[in-house]
């Protein structure tokens, strides 16, 4: 699978399909049922990937954990005002998880990178482990990416939470919050691609070629 197809499939599986499942299920099943429905594309993809390629999709797992956490919170407290705070808090916890993982030998982005390479080529997991052991530049880039994603997600959700508290009754707040969310994810994704390209130009061995 080439880079364009891989990134498109990742966007569809982790963003588009769960979003569609949520909005299709919401009119009949409400918020809780729609959240549960949004996990089905992720579970189906991870199961298929595991059975077909013996590959564990770490990115889908992170998205699934966030959705399940949101579902658990909504099961106890489910009202429109709560939903304004629920998503920023849960997404912010994922950002904090990125930062906490820097204290461990292998941060979260290591597993995302290894998952990507495992999908791209046979023996990709072993190859990525070898790159990690032999290339300190790769280690530095992955730790830098983990830090930037952690700070970015945490800061974005702090801002969204503040907006939701200050203007909870404003009709425009949900739209602004959604735009801010996707702008942040888009900006972080673009930065990651540019950083990876920069490292390849400086040293082709510093980061996986595919």
GROMACS elastic network, one bead per residue, 0.5 to 0.9 nm:
[ bonds ]
;  ai    aj funct       b0    kb
    1     4     6  0.82471   500
    1     5     6  0.62010   500
    1     6     6  0.61145   500
    1   119     6  0.85592   500
    1   120     6  0.67383   500
    2     5     6  0.54804   500
    2     6     6  0.61082   500
    2     7     6  0.87158   500
    2   120     6  0.82796   500
    2   210     6  0.83929   500
    3     6     6  0.50634   500
    3     7     6  0.61397   500
    3     8     6  0.85027   500
    3   210     6  0.74235   500
    4     7     6  0.53336   500
    4     8     6  0.61131   500
    4     9     6  0.86007   500
    5     8     6  0.50473   500
    5     9     6  0.60520   500
    5    10     6  0.85561   500
    6     9     6  0.51956   500
    6    10     6  0.62130   500
    6    11     6  0.87457   500
    6   116     6  0.89736   500
    6   120     6  0.87327   500
    7    10     6  0.50481   500
    7    11     6  0.62621   500
    7    12     6  0.86586   500
    8    11     6  0.51904   500
    8    12     6  0.61988   500
    8    13     6  0.86331   500
    9    12     6  0.50714   500
    9    13     6  0.60030   500
    9    14     6  0.83564   500
   10    13     6  0.52988   500
   10    14     6  0.58547   500
   10    15     6  0.78665   500
   10    59     6  0.84555   500
   10    60     6  0.83119   500
   11    14     6  0.54447   500
   11    15     6  0.53334   500
   11    16     6  0.63772   500
   11    17     6  0.85891   500
   12    15     6  0.55624   500
   12    17     6  0.56269   500
   12    18     6  0.83261   500
   13    16     6  0.63396   500
   13    17     6  0.55089   500
   13    18     6  0.71281   500
   13    41     6  0.66151   500
   13    42     6  0.64981   500
   13    45     6  0.72644   500
   13    60     6  0.77576   500
   14    17     6  0.68153   500
   14    18     6  0.65667   500
   14    19     6  0.86868   500
   14    41     6  0.80958   500
   14    42     6  0.67093   500
   14    59     6  0.79305   500
   14    60     6  0.60224   500
   14    63     6  0.67408   500
   14    64     6  0.85727   500
   15    18     6  0.57268   500
   15    19     6  0.60333   500
   15    20     6  0.86461   500
   15    63     6  0.87803   500
   16    19     6  0.51450   500
   16    20     6  0.61056   500
   16    21     6  0.85989   500
   17    20     6  0.50700   500
   17    21     6  0.60601   500
   17    22     6  0.85418   500
   17    38     6  0.75285   500
   17    41     6  0.63010   500
   17    42     6  0.83870   500
   18    21     6  0.50268   500
   18    22     6  0.60934   500
   18    23     6  0.86845   500
   18    35     6  0.85986   500
   18    37     6  0.76055   500
   18    39     6  0.64912   500
   18    40     6  0.75562   500
   18    41     6  0.61478   500
   18    42     6  0.73517   500
   19    22     6  0.51631   500
   19    23     6  0.63051   500
   19    24     6  0.86053   500
   19    38     6  0.65807   500
   20    23     6  0.52549   500
   20    24     6  0.60030   500
   20    25     6  0.84470   500
   20    38     6  0.76887   500
   21    24     6  0.52444   500
   21    25     6  0.60372   500
   21    26     6  0.84323   500
   21    34     6  0.69718   500
   21    35     6  0.84005   500
   21    37     6  0.57600   500
   21    38     6  0.50166   500
   21    39     6  0.83662   500
   21    40     6  0.80766   500
   21    41     6  0.79334   500
   22    25     6  0.53134   500
   22    26     6  0.59150   500
   22    31     6  0.81457   500
   22    33     6  0.81867   500
   22    35     6  0.59361   500
   22    36     6  0.80189   500
   22    37     6  0.60205   500
   22    38     6  0.50444   500
   22    39     6  0.88203   500
   23    26     6  0.52182   500
   23    27     6  0.74920   500
   23    34     6  0.69298   500
   23    38     6  0.87239   500
   24    27     6  0.69254   500
   24    28     6  0.82562   500
   24    34     6  0.76770   500
   24    37     6  0.88884   500
   25    28     6  0.58512   500
   25    29     6  0.57700   500
   25    30     6  0.72050   500
   25    31     6  0.84927   500
   25    33     6  0.68397   500
   25    35     6  0.84799   500
   25    37     6  0.67061   500
   25    38     6  0.85194   500
   26    29     6  0.52674   500
   26    31     6  0.58715   500
   26    32     6  0.82980   500
   26    33     6  0.69012   500
   26    35     6  0.83334   500
   26    37     6  0.89670   500
   27    30     6  0.59973   500
   27    31     6  0.87173   500
   27    34     6  0.85176   500
   28    33     6  0.83469   500
   28    34     6  0.85912   500
   29    32     6  0.71931   500
   29    34     6  0.61831   500
   30    33     6  0.55258   500
   30    34     6  0.59878   500
   30    35     6  0.86023   500
   31    34     6  0.51278   500
   31    35     6  0.61208   500
   31    36     6  0.86758   500
   31    71     6  0.89921   500
   31    74     6  0.82691   500
   31    78     6  0.81330   500
   32    35     6  0.51733   500
   32    36     6  0.63297   500
   32    37     6  0.86713   500
   32    71     6  0.65135   500
   32    74     6  0.67182   500
   32    75     6  0.70225   500
   32    78     6  0.81030   500
   33    36     6  0.51022   500
   33    37     6  0.61675   500
   33    38     6  0.86957   500
   34    38     6  0.61783   500
   34    39     6  0.89320   500
   35    38     6  0.51097   500
   35    39     6  0.68298   500
   35    67     6  0.70644   500
   35    68     6  0.81452   500
   35    70     6  0.79828   500
   35    71     6  0.62134   500
   36    39     6  0.55107   500
   36    40     6  0.72409   500
   36    67     6  0.82264   500
   36    68     6  0.79008   500
   36    71     6  0.70132   500
   37    40     6  0.54944   500
   37    41     6  0.80689   500
   38    41     6  0.65894   500
   38    42     6  0.76876   500
   38    64     6  0.89912   500
   38    67     6  0.79363   500
   39    42     6  0.53654   500
   39    43     6  0.61839   500
   39    44     6  0.86068   500
   39    63     6  0.88796   500
   39    64     6  0.63438   500
   39    67     6  0.69309   500
   39    68     6  0.76929   500
   40    43     6  0.51218   500
   40    44     6  0.59513   500
   40    45     6  0.84361   500
   41    44     6  0.51242   500
   41    45     6  0.60185   500
   41    46     6  0.85479   500
   42    45     6  0.51628   500
   42    46     6  0.60934   500
   42    47     6  0.84871   500
   42    60     6  0.61602   500
   42    61     6  0.78178   500
   42    63     6  0.80448   500
   42    64     6  0.65359   500
   43    46     6  0.52202   500
   43    47     6  0.60325   500
   43    48     6  0.85108   500
   43    60     6  0.83990   500
   43    61     6  0.86323   500
   43    64     6  0.77951   500
   44    47     6  0.52094   500
   44    48     6  0.60857   500
   44    49     6  0.84854   500
   45    48     6  0.51636   500
   45    49     6  0.59584   500
   45    50     6  0.84391   500
   45    57     6  0.85746   500
   45    60     6  0.82159   500
   46    49     6  0.50675   500
   46    50     6  0.59991   500
   46    51     6  0.85694   500
   46    55     6  0.83108   500
   46    56     6  0.67504   500
   46    57     6  0.61431   500
   46    60     6  0.71007   500
   46    61     6  0.78179   500
   47    50     6  0.51312   500
   47    51     6  0.61564   500
   47    52     6  0.84345   500
   47    56     6  0.86262   500
   48    51     6  0.52244   500
   48    52     6  0.58214   500
   48    53     6  0.81262   500
   49    52     6  0.52142   500
   49    53     6  0.55417   500
   49    54     6  0.66523   500
   49    55     6  0.57733   500
   49    56     6  0.69049   500
   49    57     6  0.73511   500
   49   119     6  0.89824   500
   50    53     6  0.56139   500
   50    56     6  0.57580   500
   50    57     6  0.80236   500
   51    54     6  0.55402   500
   51    55     6  0.77415   500
   52    55     6  0.77837   500
   53    56     6  0.85635   500
   53   118     6  0.88518   500
   53   119     6  0.77033   500
   55   115     6  0.73760   500
   55   118     6  0.68732   500
   55   119     6  0.69978   500
   56    60     6  0.88524   500
   56    61     6  0.82983   500
   56   115     6  0.67068   500
   56   118     6  0.87570   500
   57    60     6  0.55878   500
   57    61     6  0.63193   500
   57    62     6  0.89676   500
   57   112     6  0.78799   500
   57   115     6  0.58429   500
   57   116     6  0.79518   500
   57   119     6  0.85531   500
   58    62     6  0.63263   500
   58    63     6  0.88180   500
   58   108     6  0.89891   500
   58   111     6  0.64190   500
   58   112     6  0.55219   500
   58   113     6  0.88496   500
   58   114     6  0.86856   500
   58   115     6  0.60566   500
   58   116     6  0.86005   500
   59    62     6  0.52310   500
   59    63     6  0.64629   500
   59    64     6  0.86462   500
   59   111     6  0.85772   500
   59   112     6  0.60408   500
   59   115     6  0.79664   500
   59   116     6  0.89500   500
   60    63     6  0.50943   500
   60    64     6  0.60154   500
   60    65     6  0.85788   500
   61    65     6  0.61002   500
   61    66     6  0.86470   500
   62    65     6  0.51872   500
   62    66     6  0.63597   500
   62    67     6  0.87539   500
   62    94     6  0.80968   500
   63    66     6  0.52414   500
   63    67     6  0.63201   500
   63    68     6  0.87169   500
   64    67     6  0.50867   500
   64    68     6  0.60784   500
   64    69     6  0.84857   500
   65    68     6  0.51128   500
   65    69     6  0.60500   500
   65    70     6  0.85592   500
   66    69     6  0.51282   500
   66    70     6  0.62309   500
   66    71     6  0.86440   500
   66    87     6  0.89563   500
   66    90     6  0.65288   500
   66    91     6  0.69090   500
   66    93     6  0.87584   500
   66    94     6  0.73081   500
   67    70     6  0.50231   500
   67    71     6  0.61256   500
   67    72     6  0.86375   500
   67    90     6  0.86545   500
   68    72     6  0.61399   500
   68    73     6  0.86642   500
   69    72     6  0.51013   500
   69    73     6  0.63273   500
   69    74     6  0.86469   500
   69    90     6  0.71709   500
   70    73     6  0.51995   500
   70    74     6  0.61235   500
   70    75     6  0.85868   500
   70    86     6  0.69301   500
   70    87     6  0.70478   500
   70    90     6  0.66941   500
   71    74     6  0.51205   500
   71    75     6  0.61358   500
   72    75     6  0.51944   500
   72    76     6  0.70623   500
   73    76     6  0.56414   500
   73    77     6  0.62627   500
   73    78     6  0.79736   500
   73    86     6  0.76949   500
   74    79     6  0.81705   500
   74    82     6  0.83401   500
   74    83     6  0.79987   500
   74    86     6  0.81115   500
   75    78     6  0.64594   500
   77    82     6  0.71031   500
   77    83     6  0.89769   500
   78    81     6  0.85439   500
   78    82     6  0.65832   500
   78    83     6  0.73764   500
   79    82     6  0.54242   500
   79    83     6  0.66072   500
   80    83     6  0.53148   500
   80    84     6  0.69879   500
   81    84     6  0.54481   500
   81    85     6  0.73255   500
   81    86     6  0.89745   500
   81   168     6  0.73710   500
   81   169     6  0.85753   500
   82    85     6  0.54898   500
   82    86     6  0.59827   500
   83    87     6  0.66418   500
   84    87     6  0.68045   500
   84    88     6  0.77059   500
   84   160     6  0.89770   500
   84   161     6  0.78359   500
   84   164     6  0.60731   500
   84   165     6  0.83825   500
   84   168     6  0.73974   500
   84   173     6  0.88420   500
   84   174     6  0.75565   500
   84   177     6  0.89701   500
   85    88     6  0.57688   500
   85    89     6  0.62414   500
   85    90     6  0.87204   500
   85   160     6  0.84397   500
   85   161     6  0.60497   500
   85   164     6  0.67018   500
   85   165     6  0.78557   500
   86    89     6  0.54142   500
   86    90     6  0.62224   500
   86    91     6  0.86104   500
   86   161     6  0.88851   500
   87    90     6  0.51996   500
   87    91     6  0.59314   500
   87    92     6  0.82072   500
   87   157     6  0.83838   500
   87   161     6  0.87585   500
   88    91     6  0.51905   500
   88    92     6  0.57543   500
   88    93     6  0.84856   500
   88   154     6  0.88987   500
   88   156     6  0.82559   500
   88   158     6  0.71437   500
   88   159     6  0.86802   500
   88   160     6  0.62330   500
   88   161     6  0.57393   500
   88   177     6  0.89763   500
   89    92     6  0.50359   500
   89    93     6  0.62602   500
   89    94     6  0.89038   500
   89   157     6  0.68192   500
   89   158     6  0.79835   500
   89   161     6  0.72548   500
   90    93     6  0.51026   500
   90    94     6  0.66407   500
   90    95     6  0.89584   500
   90   157     6  0.87203   500
   91    94     6  0.51314   500
   91    95     6  0.65541   500
   91    96     6  0.88241   500
   91   153     6  0.71287   500
   91   154     6  0.76552   500
   91   157     6  0.66651   500
   92    96     6  0.62782   500
   92    97     6  0.85966   500
   92   150     6  0.87361   500
   92   153     6  0.60673   500
   92   155     6  0.78175   500
   92   156     6  0.78112   500
   92   157     6  0.52618   500
   92   158     6  0.71582   500
   93    97     6  0.61049   500
   93    98     6  0.87385   500
   93   153     6  0.87331   500
   93   154     6  0.73694   500
   94    98     6  0.64948   500
   94    99     6  0.89070   500
   94   150     6  0.77795   500
   94   153     6  0.75649   500
   94   154     6  0.78519   500
   95    98     6  0.51909   500
   95    99     6  0.66289   500
   95   100     6  0.88517   500
   95   149     6  0.68666   500
   95   151     6  0.66767   500
   95   152     6  0.73884   500
   95   155     6  0.84887   500
   95   157     6  0.86715   500
   96    99     6  0.50400   500
   96   100     6  0.61312   500
   96   101     6  0.85411   500
   96   150     6  0.59596   500
   96   151     6  0.77972   500
   96   153     6  0.80215   500
   96   154     6  0.62774   500
   97   100     6  0.50490   500
   97   101     6  0.60684   500
   97   102     6  0.89114   500
   97   108     6  0.81620   500
   97   150     6  0.73226   500
   98   101     6  0.52262   500
   98   102     6  0.69539   500
   98   107     6  0.71574   500
   98   108     6  0.59631   500
   98   109     6  0.79287   500
   98   146     6  0.58982   500
   98   147     6  0.70284   500
   98   149     6  0.70813   500
   98   151     6  0.83744   500
   98   153     6  0.89865   500
   99   102     6  0.55384   500
   99   103     6  0.78644   500
   99   107     6  0.83874   500
   99   108     6  0.87962   500
   99   146     6  0.68572   500
   99   147     6  0.59678   500
   99   148     6  0.88205   500
   99   149     6  0.83133   500
   99   150     6  0.51077   500
   99   151     6  0.72837   500
  100   103     6  0.58089   500
  100   104     6  0.77985   500
  100   107     6  0.82587   500
  100   150     6  0.86617   500
  101   104     6  0.53946   500
  101   105     6  0.82565   500
  101   106     6  0.72594   500
  101   108     6  0.59812   500
  101   109     6  0.89745   500
  101   146     6  0.80978   500
  102   105     6  0.74637   500
  102   106     6  0.73147   500
  102   107     6  0.51000   500
  102   108     6  0.78546   500
  102   143     6  0.68120   500
  102   146     6  0.71985   500
  102   147     6  0.74340   500
  103   106     6  0.83439   500
  103   107     6  0.75487   500
  104   107     6  0.60500   500
  106   109     6  0.81226   500
  106   110     6  0.60183   500
  106   111     6  0.78212   500
  106   139     6  0.88692   500
  106   143     6  0.85305   500
  107   110     6  0.55692   500
  107   111     6  0.73969   500
  107   142     6  0.77528   500
  107   143     6  0.67473   500
  107   146     6  0.67670   500
  108   111     6  0.55012   500
  108   112     6  0.66189   500
  108   113     6  0.88429   500
  108   142     6  0.87520   500
  108   143     6  0.87981   500
  108   146     6  0.66526   500
  109   113     6  0.59747   500
  109   114     6  0.83957   500
  109   142     6  0.59955   500
  109   143     6  0.74370   500
  109   145     6  0.69242   500
  109   146     6  0.55492   500
  109   149     6  0.89611   500
  110   113     6  0.51696   500
  110   114     6  0.60775   500
  110   115     6  0.84769   500
  110   132     6  0.85974   500
  110   139     6  0.83933   500
  110   142     6  0.62690   500
  110   143     6  0.81511   500
  110   146     6  0.84434   500
  111   114     6  0.50315   500
  111   115     6  0.59398   500
  111   116     6  0.85554   500
  112   115     6  0.50779   500
  112   116     6  0.62854   500
  112   117     6  0.88389   500
  113   116     6  0.51318   500
  113   117     6  0.63463   500
  113   118     6  0.85838   500
  113   128     6  0.79954   500
  113   142     6  0.82829   500
  113   208     6  0.88714   500
  114   117     6  0.52281   500
  114   118     6  0.60349   500
  114   119     6  0.86439   500
  114   124     6  0.73790   500
  114   125     6  0.58375   500
  114   126     6  0.88731   500
  114   127     6  0.87867   500
  114   128     6  0.58116   500
  114   129     6  0.76495   500
  115   118     6  0.51449   500
  115   119     6  0.63987   500
  115   120     6  0.88545   500
  115   124     6  0.83611   500
  115   125     6  0.73083   500
  116   119     6  0.52904   500
  116   120     6  0.64143   500
  116   124     6  0.84182   500
  116   125     6  0.89703   500
  117   121     6  0.63671   500
  117   122     6  0.88044   500
  117   123     6  0.87326   500
  117   124     6  0.50860   500
  117   125     6  0.66476   500
  117   127     6  0.82063   500
  117   128     6  0.68749   500
  117   208     6  0.76053   500
  117   210     6  0.73936   500
  118   121     6  0.57932   500
  118   122     6  0.67797   500
  118   123     6  0.66857   500
  118   126     6  0.83763   500
  118   127     6  0.85404   500
  118   128     6  0.80590   500
  119   122     6  0.77634   500
  119   124     6  0.71699   500
  119   125     6  0.87497   500
  120   124     6  0.69781   500
  120   210     6  0.72235   500
  121   124     6  0.51828   500
  121   125     6  0.87153   500
  121   210     6  0.89078   500
  122   125     6  0.81914   500
  123   126     6  0.55081   500
  123   127     6  0.62560   500
  123   128     6  0.87395   500
  124   128     6  0.60028   500
  124   129     6  0.85021   500
  125   128     6  0.52422   500
  125   129     6  0.62389   500
  125   130     6  0.86912   500
  126   129     6  0.51337   500
  126   130     6  0.62895   500
  126   131     6  0.87801   500
  127   130     6  0.50951   500
  127   131     6  0.63058   500
  127   132     6  0.86769   500
  128   132     6  0.61334   500
  128   133     6  0.86760   500
  128   208     6  0.76596   500
  129   132     6  0.50584   500
  129   133     6  0.63234   500
  129   134     6  0.87106   500
  130   133     6  0.51631   500
  130   134     6  0.60818   500
  130   135     6  0.82411   500
  131   134     6  0.52519   500
  131   135     6  0.55136   500
  131   136     6  0.86498   500
  131   138     6  0.72850   500
  131   139     6  0.87448   500
  131   205     6  0.84075   500
  131   206     6  0.81083   500
  131   207     6  0.79284   500
  131   208     6  0.79546   500
  132   135     6  0.56794   500
  132   136     6  0.72091   500
  132   137     6  0.88901   500
  132   138     6  0.64134   500
  132   139     6  0.61254   500
  133   136     6  0.75333   500
  133   139     6  0.83741   500
  134   138     6  0.87541   500
  135   138     6  0.54819   500
  135   139     6  0.67441   500
  135   205     6  0.79011   500
  135   206     6  0.64371   500
  135   207     6  0.85680   500
  136   140     6  0.62197   500
  136   141     6  0.86831   500
  136   206     6  0.80544   500
  137   140     6  0.50715   500
  137   141     6  0.62201   500
  137   142     6  0.86579   500
  137   199     6  0.87049   500
  137   203     6  0.88955   500
  137   205     6  0.89147   500
  137   206     6  0.55780   500
  137   207     6  0.79797   500
  138   141     6  0.51211   500
  138   142     6  0.61655   500
  138   143     6  0.85865   500
  138   199     6  0.87935   500
  138   205     6  0.85254   500
  138   206     6  0.51764   500
  138   207     6  0.56758   500
  138   208     6  0.86647   500
  139   142     6  0.52708   500
  139   143     6  0.62137   500
  139   144     6  0.85679   500
  139   206     6  0.88734   500
  140   143     6  0.52081   500
  140   144     6  0.60740   500
  140   145     6  0.86028   500
  141   145     6  0.60871   500
  141   146     6  0.85531   500
  141   195     6  0.83245   500
  141   196     6  0.82921   500
  141   199     6  0.82310   500
  141   206     6  0.85950   500
  141   207     6  0.83695   500
  142   145     6  0.50406   500
  142   146     6  0.61248   500
  142   147     6  0.86165   500
  143   146     6  0.50216   500
  143   147     6  0.62068   500
  143   148     6  0.86785   500
  144   147     6  0.51121   500
  144   148     6  0.61927   500
  144   149     6  0.85879   500
  145   148     6  0.51523   500
  145   149     6  0.60223   500
  145   150     6  0.83250   500
  145   192     6  0.71222   500
  145   195     6  0.86469   500
  146   149     6  0.53010   500
  146   150     6  0.59427   500
  146   151     6  0.85334   500
  147   150     6  0.51002   500
  147   151     6  0.60602   500
  147   152     6  0.83507   500
  148   151     6  0.52364   500
  148   152     6  0.58373   500
  148   153     6  0.84510   500
  148   188     6  0.79930   500
  149   153     6  0.59319   500
  149   154     6  0.82879   500
  149   188     6  0.67232   500
  150   153     6  0.54507   500
  150   154     6  0.60338   500
  150   155     6  0.84626   500
  151   154     6  0.51909   500
  151   155     6  0.59043   500
  151   156     6  0.83753   500
  152   155     6  0.53034   500
  152   156     6  0.60029   500
  152   157     6  0.85843   500
  152   184     6  0.72886   500
  152   185     6  0.86564   500
  152   188     6  0.74195   500
  153   156     6  0.51982   500
  153   157     6  0.62125   500
  153   158     6  0.86112   500
  153   181     6  0.88111   500
  153   184     6  0.74885   500
  153   185     6  0.80306   500
  153   188     6  0.88622   500
  154   157     6  0.53830   500
  154   158     6  0.62136   500
  154   159     6  0.87812   500
  155   158     6  0.50932   500
  155   159     6  0.63064   500
  155   160     6  0.86823   500
  156   159     6  0.52764   500
  156   160     6  0.62762   500
  156   161     6  0.86604   500
  156   180     6  0.74187   500
  156   181     6  0.71021   500
  156   184     6  0.68792   500
  157   161     6  0.59111   500
  157   162     6  0.83995   500
  157   181     6  0.79321   500
  158   161     6  0.51258   500
  158   162     6  0.61760   500
  158   163     6  0.86774   500
  159   162     6  0.50997   500
  159   163     6  0.62175   500
  159   164     6  0.86416   500
  159   177     6  0.89746   500
  159   180     6  0.89843   500
  160   163     6  0.50848   500
  160   164     6  0.61429   500
  160   165     6  0.86204   500
  160   176     6  0.86466   500
  160   177     6  0.58486   500
  160   178     6  0.89764   500
  160   180     6  0.76106   500
  160   181     6  0.81641   500
  161   164     6  0.50928   500
  161   165     6  0.62000   500
  161   166     6  0.86699   500
  161   177     6  0.88115   500
  162   165     6  0.51546   500
  162   166     6  0.61445   500
  162   167     6  0.84772   500
  163   166     6  0.52211   500
  163   167     6  0.58440   500
  163   168     6  0.74487   500
  163   173     6  0.73064   500
  163   176     6  0.89528   500
  163   177     6  0.78525   500
  164   167     6  0.53918   500
  164   169     6  0.83654   500
  164   170     6  0.88023   500
  164   173     6  0.67203   500
  164   174     6  0.81886   500
  164   177     6  0.80192   500
  165   168     6  0.53578   500
  165   169     6  0.89813   500
  166   169     6  0.86322   500
  167   170     6  0.53304   500
  167   171     6  0.87617   500
  167   172     6  0.88755   500
  167   173     6  0.67133   500
  168   171     6  0.84349   500
  168   173     6  0.70309   500
  168   174     6  0.89411   500
  169   172     6  0.87993   500
  169   173     6  0.78650   500
  170   173     6  0.56087   500
  170   174     6  0.83598   500
  171   174     6  0.71364   500
  171   175     6  0.83154   500
  172   175     6  0.55286   500
  172   176     6  0.63509   500
  172   177     6  0.86944   500
  173   176     6  0.51766   500
  173   177     6  0.59925   500
  173   178     6  0.85629   500
  174   177     6  0.51006   500
  174   178     6  0.61822   500
  174   179     6  0.86713   500
  175   178     6  0.51652   500
  175   179     6  0.61960   500
  175   180     6  0.86008   500
  176   179     6  0.51090   500
  176   180     6  0.61052   500
  176   181     6  0.85519   500
  177   180     6  0.51701   500
  177   181     6  0.61888   500
  177   182     6  0.88455   500
  178   181     6  0.50526   500
  178   182     6  0.63448   500
  178   183     6  0.85001   500
  179   182     6  0.53696   500
  179   183     6  0.59474   500
  179   184     6  0.84905   500
  180   183     6  0.50960   500
  180   184     6  0.60789   500
  180   185     6  0.86587   500
  181   184     6  0.53114   500
  181   185     6  0.63719   500
  181   186     6  0.86037   500
  182   185     6  0.50714   500
  182   186     6  0.58827   500
  182   187     6  0.83440   500
  183   186     6  0.50494   500
  183   187     6  0.59350   500
  183   188     6  0.85050   500
  184   187     6  0.50726   500
  184   188     6  0.60738   500
  184   189     6  0.84339   500
  185   188     6  0.52001   500
  185   189     6  0.60136   500
  185   190     6  0.85319   500
  186   189     6  0.51176   500
  186   190     6  0.60864   500
  186   191     6  0.85355   500
  187   190     6  0.51562   500
  187   191     6  0.61028   500
  187   192     6  0.85704   500
  188   191     6  0.50693   500
  188   192     6  0.61279   500
  188   193     6  0.87516   500
  189   192     6  0.50738   500
  189   193     6  0.63854   500
  189   194     6  0.87293   500
  190   193     6  0.52230   500
  190   194     6  0.62366   500
  190   195     6  0.85544   500
  191   194     6  0.50993   500
  191   195     6  0.59572   500
  191   196     6  0.84799   500
  192   195     6  0.50909   500
  192   196     6  0.60891   500
  192   197     6  0.85757   500
  193   196     6  0.51608   500
  193   197     6  0.61896   500
  193   198     6  0.86077   500
  194   197     6  0.50604   500
  194   198     6  0.60664   500
  194   199     6  0.86258   500
  195   198     6  0.50419   500
  195   199     6  0.62281   500
  195   200     6  0.86617   500
  196   199     6  0.52217   500
  196   200     6  0.63040   500
  196   201     6  0.88073   500
  196   207     6  0.70821   500
  196   208     6  0.89121   500
  197   200     6  0.50923   500
  197   201     6  0.63161   500
  197   202     6  0.87447   500
  197   207     6  0.89365   500
  198   201     6  0.52207   500
  198   202     6  0.63270   500
  198   203     6  0.86214   500
  199   202     6  0.50935   500
  199   203     6  0.59285   500
  199   204     6  0.71316   500
  199   205     6  0.88015   500
  199   206     6  0.64588   500
  199   207     6  0.67612   500
  200   203     6  0.51231   500
  200   205     6  0.71373   500
  200   206     6  0.65165   500
  200   207     6  0.62527   500
  200   208     6  0.82742   500
  200   209     6  0.74857   500
  201   204     6  0.61642   500
  202   206     6  0.81431   500
  203   206     6  0.53270   500
  203   207     6  0.78403   500
  204   207     6  0.65031   500
  204   208     6  0.78987   500
  204   209     6  0.70304   500
  205   208     6  0.69505   500
  205   209     6  0.76337   500
  206   209     6  0.88038   500
  207   210     6  0.87682   500
